[in-house]
Amino acid sequence: MINHETGLWIYRKMWEIRDFEETAWTLFTENKLRGSVHLYTGEEAVASAVCAQLCDEDYIASTHRGHGHCIAKGAELDKALAELMGKATGYCKGRSGSMHIADFSKGNLGANAIVGGGIPIATGGALAIKMQKRDNVAVAFFGDGASNQGTFHEAINLAAVWKLPIIYICENNQYAMTVPVWQSTSVENISDRAAGYGIAGETVDGNDVCAVYEAFARAKERALKGEGPTLLECKTYRWRGHWTGDPEPYRTKEEVEDWKTNKDPIPRFREYLITNKLATKKELDTIEKEVAKQMEAAVEFAMNSPEPDPAHVLDDVFYEEN
């Protein structure tokens, strides 16, 4: 169950992700951020509830919509934003941009622009954990579209055979780019596919922090007991388009507004914390103000950071000289 300390941590992470994503959107519209970005706004409950139960020695592999996972796994807002802006002070020295941020010190094996590309990477991380006989887990975050990729099925089958300590988390935000899930997927719940591999499967409301937290806790316990993977589907919704230039002809403004107004995970969790006396309004208001200041400082840091030096363009590139 979520206690006072964990509740405040999750609430802070949710606000860090929300402020970060909305700031990235603003910077993009002001032509201050290079390239297109894929925003996580509206899905904050999943990454925050999951990563609240992970440590630096646990692994995650992320998606092209990975800023939220990165922040929830411990990334600093200033270095993350600097990376998005292609600055030398970013996590990957400005080379990864929005879609490939990694921080091995926090167990973040990296985001991936290839749909489903992170799933086998996380599976490899789980294999390493098992071979090293560590009491840790790996987590693969991916979208509903990735569940129709071959990498999804191949990786889960292998993990099931070897009973690897991994949790596959499908963030079903209803659309794979522009295609609604009901048009592309043969099952009502993506977690139903777990039965085909003989592993546990569960579907929860991905905008309900407590539901995600408790389901992941069960999955993690199974993994640590040597019982193998779990396929956890979290049904959620992205507020923004697939990418920053998406005209969104495939959904209505009314649908988007309904999710924003009635299903926003942040006020839902705020109400839960206050109603259950796990936090006070003053504590939560303070967190919101602190995060806003953090974000302002992050923007200043990123804007004033130096561009990468072209003289170092081949640094960290592995090759053999002839």
C-alpha positions in Angstrom: 0.0 0.0 0.0 1.1 3.6 -0.6 2.2 5.4 2.6 2.8 9.1 3.3 6.4 9.1 2.0 5.7 7.2 -1.1 2.6 9.2 -1.9 4.5 12.4 -1.7 7.3 11.0 -3.9 4.9 9.8 -6.6 3.0 13.1 -6.5 6.2 15.0 -7.0 7.3 12.8 -9.9 3.9 13.2 -11.6 4.3 17.0 -11.4 7.9 16.9 -12.6 6.8 14.9 -15.6 3.8 17.1 -16.3 5.8 20.3 -16.1 8.7 18.9 -18.1 6.4 17.8 -20.9 4.4 21.0 -21.1 7.6 23.0 -21.0 9.0 20.9 -23.9 5.9 21.6 -25.8 6.2 25.4 -25.2 9.9 25.4 -26.2 9.1 23.5 -29.4 6.4 26.0 -30.4 8.9 28.8 -29.7 11.4 27.1 -32.0 13.9 26.7 -29.2 13.9 22.9 -29.2 15.3 20.9 -32.0 13.2 18.3 -33.9 9.9 16.8 -33.0 9.1 15.3 -29.6 6.7 12.7 -28.4 5.0 13.8 -25.2 3.9 11.7 -22.2 1.4 14.2 -20.8 -1.6 12.4 -19.3 0.2 9.1 -18.7 2.2 10.2 -15.6 0.6 7.7 -13.2 2.2 4.7 -14.8 5.9 5.7 -14.8 5.6 7.3 -11.3 3.8 4.4 -9.6 6.1 1.8 -11.2 9.4 3.6 -10.6 8.5 4.3 -7.0 9.1 0.6 -6.4 12.4 0.4 -8.3 16.0 1.1 -7.2 19.1 2.1 -9.3 20.0 -1.6 -9.7 16.7 -2.3 -11.3 16.6 -1.8 -15.1 14.1 -0.1 -17.3 13.9 0.2 -21.1 11.8 3.0 -22.5 10.1 4.1 -25.7 10.2 7.1 -28.1 7.7 8.6 -25.6 10.2 8.2 -22.8 10.8 11.5 -20.9 8.3 10.4 -18.2 10.1 7.1 -17.6 13.5 8.8 -17.6 12.4 11.4 -15.0 10.6 8.8 -12.8 13.7 6.7 -12.8 15.7 9.5 -11.3 16.8 11.9 -14.1 17.5 15.5 -13.2 15.2 17.9 -15.0 18.0 20.3 -16.1 20.2 17.6 -17.7 17.2 15.9 -19.3 16.0 19.2 -20.9 19.5 20.0 -22.0 19.6 16.7 -23.8 16.3 17.4 -25.6 17.8 20.7 -26.7 21.0 19.0 -28.0 23.3 20.6 -25.5 26.6 19.3 -24.3 25.4 19.2 -20.7 22.7 16.7 -21.5 22.7 13.1 -20.3 24.1 11.9 -23.6 26.1 15.1 -24.4 23.3 16.2 -26.7 23.6 13.2 -29.0 20.4 11.3 -28.1 17.9 14.2 -28.3 14.4 13.4 -27.2 14.1 9.7 -28.2 17.3 8.0 -27.0 18.1 9.3 -23.5 19.9 6.8 -21.2 21.4 6.9 -17.8 23.0 3.7 -16.8 23.8 5.0 -13.3 20.0 4.9 -12.6 19.4 1.6 -14.4 17.8 3.4 -17.4 19.0 1.3 -20.4 17.6 4.0 -22.7 14.7 5.1 -24.7 14.2 3.7 -28.2 12.7 5.3 -31.3 12.0 1.9 -32.8 8.5 0.8 -31.9 9.0 -2.3 -29.6 12.8 -1.8 -29.8 13.2 -1.6 -26.0 11.4 -4.9 -25.2 14.2 -7.3 -26.1 16.7 -4.9 -24.5 14.9 -5.1 -21.2 14.6 -8.8 -21.6 18.4 -9.0 -22.0 18.7 -6.9 -18.8 16.5 -9.4 -17.0 18.7 -12.3 -18.2 21.8 -10.5 -16.9 20.1 -10.1 -13.5 19.2 -13.8 -13.4 22.7 -14.9 -14.4 24.2 -12.6 -11.8 21.8 -14.0 -9.2 20.7 -10.5 -8.1 17.4 -9.6 -6.4 16.4 -7.1 -9.0 13.9 -6.8 -11.8 13.8 -5.3 -15.3 10.8 -3.4 -16.7 9.9 -2.9 -20.4 7.7 0.1 -21.1 5.9 0.0 -24.5 2.7 1.2 -26.2 -0.2 -0.7 -27.5 1.2 -0.5 -31.1 4.4 -2.3 -29.9 2.3 -5.3 -28.7 1.7 -6.1 -32.4 5.4 -6.3 -33.2 7.4 -9.5 -33.5 9.8 -8.3 -30.8 7.0 -8.3 -28.2 6.1 -11.9 -28.9 9.6 -13.3 -29.2 10.9 -11.6 -26.1 8.0 -12.6 -23.9 8.2 -16.2 -25.1 11.9 -16.4 -24.3 11.4 -14.7 -20.9 8.6 -17.1 -20.1 10.7 -20.1 -21.0 13.6 -18.9 -18.9 11.4 -17.4 -16.1 13.2 -14.1 -16.2 12.6 -11.4 -13.6 10.9 -8.9 -15.9 7.6 -7.0 -16.0 6.3 -6.0 -19.4 4.2 -2.8 -19.1 2.0 -1.9 -22.0 0.9 1.7 -21.7 -2.2 1.4 -23.8 -2.9 5.1 -24.7 -5.6 4.0 -27.2 -3.7 4.9 -30.4 -0.7 3.5 -32.2 0.4 6.7 -33.9 -3.0 7.3 -35.6 -4.6 3.9 -35.5 -7.0 3.2 -32.6 -6.3 0.0 -30.7 -9.6 -1.6 -31.6 -8.7 -1.5 -35.3 -5.3 -3.1 -34.9 -5.5 -5.6 -32.1 -7.5 -8.8 -32.0 -8.1 -9.0 -28.2 -10.1 -6.8 -25.9 -7.3 -6.5 -23.4 -3.7 -6.7 -24.4 -2.9 -8.5 -21.2 -5.1 -11.4 -22.5 -2.1 -12.4 -24.6 -0.2 -13.4 -21.5 -2.2 -16.7 -21.6 -0.5 -17.7 -24.8 2.9 -17.7 -23.0 1.8 -19.2 -19.7 2.5 -16.0 -17.7 0.5 -13.8 -15.5 -1.5 -11.0 -17.2 -3.4 -8.1 -15.7 -5.2 -5.0 -17.0 -5.7 -1.9 -14.8 -6.8 1.7 -15.1 -3.5 3.4 -16.0 -4.7 6.8 -14.7 -5.3 5.3 -11.2 -2.0 5.5 -9.3 -3.1 3.0 -6.7 -4.2 0.4 -9.2 -0.9 0.6 -11.1 1.1 0.6 -7.9 -0.6 -2.5 -6.5 -0.6 -4.4 -9.7 3.1 -3.8 -10.2 3.8 -4.8 -6.6 2.2 -8.1 -7.3 4.2 -8.5 -10.6 7.5 -7.6 -8.9 6.8 -10.1 -6.1 6.3 -12.9 -8.6 9.4 -12.0 -10.5 11.6 -12.0 -7.4 10.2 -15.4 -6.4 11.4 -16.8 -9.6 7.9 -17.2 -11.1 8.8 -15.3 -14.3 7.3 -12.4 -16.2 4.1 -10.5 -16.0 2.3 -8.7 -18.8 0.7 -5.6 -17.1 -1.6 -3.5 -19.3 -2.2 0.1 -18.1 -5.1 1.7 -20.0 -4.3 5.4 -20.2 -4.4 8.3 -22.7 -2.0 10.8 -24.2 -3.2 14.4 -24.2 -1.0 15.5 -27.0 -0.7 14.2 -30.5 1.6 11.3 -31.4 4.3 13.9 -32.1 4.4 17.7 -31.8 3.4 18.2 -35.5 0.4 15.8 -35.4 -2.8 17.4 -36.7 -4.8 14.6 -34.9 -7.5 13.9 -37.5 -8.1 10.5 -36.0 -9.8 11.6 -32.8 -12.2 14.3 -31.7 -11.5 17.4 -29.5 -14.4 16.3 -27.3 -12.7 12.9 -26.6 -9.4 14.6 -25.7 -11.2 17.1 -23.5 -13.1 14.4 -21.7 -9.9 12.6 -20.7 -8.3 15.9 -19.6 -11.3 17.0 -17.5 -12.6 13.8 -16.0 -9.6 11.4 -16.0 -6.6 13.5 -15.3 -4.4 11.2 -13.0 -2.8 14.1 -11.0 -6.0 15.6 -9.4 -7.3 12.0 -8.9 -4.2 11.1 -6.9 -4.2 14.4 -5.1 -7.8 13.8 -3.9 -6.9 10.2 -2.8 -3.9 11.5 -0.7 -6.0 14.1 1.0 -9.1 12.0 1.5 -7.0 9.2 3.0 -5.0 11.6 5.2 -1.7 10.6 3.5 -0.9 14.2 2.7 -2.2 17.7 3.4 -3.2 20.3 0.9 -0.3 22.4 2.1 2.2 19.6 1.4 0.9 19.1 -2.1 0.7 22.8 -2.9 4.3 23.1 -1.7 5.4 20.3 -4.1 3.8 22.0 -7.0 5.5 25.3 -6.3 8.9 23.6 -5.8 8.6 21.7 -9.1 7.6 24.9 -10.9 10.8 26.5 -9.7 12.9 23.4 -10.6 11.5 23.6 -14.1 12.3 27.3 -14.4 15.9 26.6 -13.3 16.1 23.7 -15.8 15.1 25.9 -18.7 17.7 28.5 -17.7 20.3 25.8 -17.4 19.5 24.2 -20.8 19.2 27.5 -22.6 22.6 28.7 -21.3 24.4 25.4 -21.8 27.0 25.1 -24.6 26.5 23.5 -27.9 28.5 20.2 -28.4 32.0 20.8 -29.8 32.3 19.4 -33.3 35.9 18.4 -32.5 34.5 15.7 -30.2 32.0 14.3 -32.7 33.7 10.8 -32.7 34.1 10.5 -29.0 32.2 7.5 -27.6 32.0 6.0 -31.1 33.5 2.6 -31.2 35.4 1.6 -34.3 38.6 -0.1 -35.4 41.2 1.8 -37.3 42.5 0.2 -40.5 
